[in-house]
Amino acid sequence: HPILTNEEMAALIQCNHRGWTSKTIDITYETNGNHNLSDMLDSICQQSTQAINDGHSLVILSDRNLNSDRNAVSALLASSAVHRHLVANHMRTQVGIIVETGEAREVHHFCLLTGFGADAINPYLAFEALWQARRDDLIDLDDDEAVVKSYRRAIDKGMLKVMAIMGISIVE
């Protein structure tokens, strides 16, 4: 399933099984100061190349450090840049790209992220919002696990519908 729960994401961050390890790349930047988007994307791409050279099997592009002092490069832009950079350097098959983002909420977001290179997505903020909606009695489900399961199933069905319209039959 391309939509990862927070628990699955934590397991991948800590992964060290049969040589499979992950490298988390922070895609946030300080809001004060003069930043060049092109330079930030180049840095993210170089960090992904270095992760492969260091032997990591997974690159996790994360905007979890987002706060009032830090802004994030678009998760779609960052994952697409990394994917294209690795393809151009004949390294794409050596690593999986996982996106940990608060941006992804709707089926369209997940379709775009997977279409532009992400192998899996952890929509941590969507889960938090759904859990809060359940606590506020806006969602009639028994527990947080049921909320996540229902959300993942809905996103999965939506992605399959979009792919079917496009003539795509599988996601690998």
C-alpha positions as CSV (number, residue, x, y, z in Angstrom):
1,H,0.0,0.0,0.0
2,P,1.5,3.3,-1.0
3,I,-0.1,5.2,2.0
4,L,2.0,4.6,5.1
5,T,0.7,4.8,8.7
6,N,2.7,6.7,11.2
7,E,3.8,3.4,12.7
8,E,4.9,2.0,9.4
9,M,6.8,5.3,8.8
10,A,8.6,5.0,12.2
11,A,9.6,1.4,11.3
12,L,11.1,2.5,8.0
13,I,13.0,5.4,9.6
14,Q,14.5,2.9,12.1
15,C,14.9,0.2,9.5
16,N,18.1,-1.8,9.5
17,H,17.2,-5.2,8.1
18,R,19.4,-7.2,5.7
19,G,21.3,-4.0,4.8
20,W,18.2,-1.9,4.2
21,T,18.6,1.4,5.9
22,S,17.0,4.8,5.4
23,K,18.2,8.4,5.3
24,T,15.8,11.2,6.2
25,I,16.3,14.4,4.3
26,D,14.8,17.5,5.8
27,I,13.0,19.5,3.0
28,T,12.3,22.5,5.3
29,Y,14.3,25.8,5.5
30,E,14.5,28.8,7.8
31,T,12.0,31.4,6.9
32,N,14.3,34.3,7.7
33,G,17.1,34.8,5.2
34,N,17.5,34.8,1.5
35,H,16.8,31.4,0.0
36,N,17.1,30.3,-3.6
37,L,14.6,27.5,-4.5
38,S,17.0,26.1,-7.1
39,D,19.8,25.8,-4.6
40,M,17.5,24.2,-2.1
41,L,16.4,21.6,-4.6
42,D,20.0,21.0,-5.7
43,S,20.9,20.4,-2.0
44,I,18.1,17.9,-1.6
45,C,19.1,16.1,-4.7
46,Q,22.8,16.0,-3.6
47,Q,21.8,14.6,-0.2
48,S,19.8,11.9,-2.0
49,T,22.8,11.0,-4.1
50,Q,25.0,10.9,-1.0
51,A,22.5,8.7,0.8
52,I,22.8,6.1,-2.1
53,N,26.6,6.4,-2.0
54,D,26.5,5.8,1.8
55,G,24.5,2.6,1.1
56,H,21.0,3.6,2.2
57,S,18.1,1.9,0.5
58,L,15.4,4.4,1.3
59,V,15.4,8.2,1.0
60,I,12.7,9.9,3.2
61,L,11.8,13.4,2.2
62,S,10.3,14.9,5.3
63,D,8.6,18.2,6.1
64,R,8.1,17.3,9.8
65,N,10.4,20.1,11.0
66,L,7.8,22.6,9.7
67,N,7.0,25.3,12.3
68,S,6.7,29.0,12.7
69,D,10.4,29.5,12.0
70,R,10.7,26.9,9.2
71,N,8.9,26.6,5.9
72,A,8.9,23.6,3.5
73,V,9.7,23.1,-0.1
74,S,6.7,21.6,-1.8
75,A,6.8,17.8,-1.2
76,L,5.7,17.3,-4.9
77,L,8.5,19.5,-6.1
78,A,11.1,17.9,-3.9
79,S,10.2,14.3,-4.7
80,S,10.0,15.1,-8.4
81,A,13.4,16.8,-8.4
82,V,15.0,13.9,-6.6
83,H,13.3,11.4,-8.9
84,R,14.5,13.2,-12.0
85,H,18.0,13.8,-10.6
86,L,18.4,10.1,-9.8
87,V,17.0,9.0,-13.2
88,A,19.4,11.4,-15.0
89,N,22.3,10.0,-13.0
90,H,21.2,6.3,-13.5
91,M,20.7,5.8,-9.8
92,R,16.9,5.7,-9.5
93,T,16.6,1.9,-9.2
94,Q,19.0,1.9,-6.2
95,V,16.7,3.7,-3.8
96,G,13.1,4.0,-2.8
97,I,11.7,7.5,-2.3
98,I,9.3,8.0,0.6
99,V,7.6,11.3,1.3
100,E,6.6,12.2,4.8
101,T,4.4,15.3,4.4
102,G,1.6,17.3,5.9
103,E,0.6,18.5,2.4
104,A,-1.0,15.3,1.1
105,R,-4.7,15.1,2.0
106,E,-6.7,14.3,-1.1
107,V,-6.6,11.5,-3.7
108,H,-5.3,14.0,-6.2
109,H,-2.3,14.8,-4.0
110,F,-1.4,11.1,-3.7
111,C,-1.8,10.5,-7.4
112,L,0.6,13.3,-8.2
113,L,3.2,12.3,-5.6
114,T,3.3,8.7,-6.9
115,G,3.1,9.9,-10.5
116,F,6.1,12.1,-10.0
117,G,8.4,9.6,-8.3
118,A,7.3,8.9,-4.7
119,D,7.1,5.2,-3.9
120,A,5.2,5.7,-0.6
121,I,3.6,8.6,1.3
122,N,3.0,9.2,5.0
123,P,0.3,11.9,5.3
124,Y,0.9,12.5,9.0
125,L,-1.1,15.7,9.2
126,A,-4.2,14.2,7.5
127,F,-4.1,11.4,10.2
128,E,-3.9,14.0,13.0
129,A,-6.8,16.0,11.5
130,L,-8.9,12.8,11.2
131,W,-8.1,11.8,14.8
132,Q,-9.2,15.2,16.0
133,A,-12.4,15.0,14.0
134,R,-13.2,11.7,15.7
135,R,-12.5,13.2,19.2
136,D,-14.8,16.0,18.3
137,D,-17.5,13.5,17.3
138,L,-17.5,14.5,13.7
139,I,-16.5,11.0,12.6
140,D,-18.5,8.0,13.9
141,L,-15.7,5.3,14.1
142,D,-14.6,3.3,17.2
143,D,-10.9,4.3,17.4
144,D,-8.0,6.0,15.7
145,E,-6.9,2.8,14.0
146,A,-10.3,2.4,12.3
147,V,-10.1,6.1,11.1
148,V,-6.7,5.4,9.5
149,K,-7.9,2.2,8.0
150,S,-10.9,3.8,6.5
151,Y,-8.9,6.8,5.2
152,R,-6.3,4.5,3.6
153,R,-9.0,2.4,1.9
154,A,-10.7,5.5,0.5
155,I,-7.4,6.9,-0.8
156,D,-6.6,3.5,-2.3
157,K,-9.9,3.3,-4.0
158,G,-9.6,6.8,-5.4
159,M,-6.1,6.2,-6.7
160,L,-7.2,3.0,-8.4
161,K,-10.1,4.8,-10.0
162,V,-7.8,7.5,-11.3
163,M,-5.3,5.0,-12.6
164,A,-8.0,2.9,-14.2
165,I,-9.2,6.0,-16.1
166,M,-5.6,6.5,-17.3
167,G,-5.2,2.8,-18.2
168,I,-2.7,2.0,-15.4
169,S,-3.4,-1.4,-13.8
170,I,-0.8,-1.6,-11.1
171,V,1.4,0.4,-8.8
172,E,4.8,-1.0,-7.9
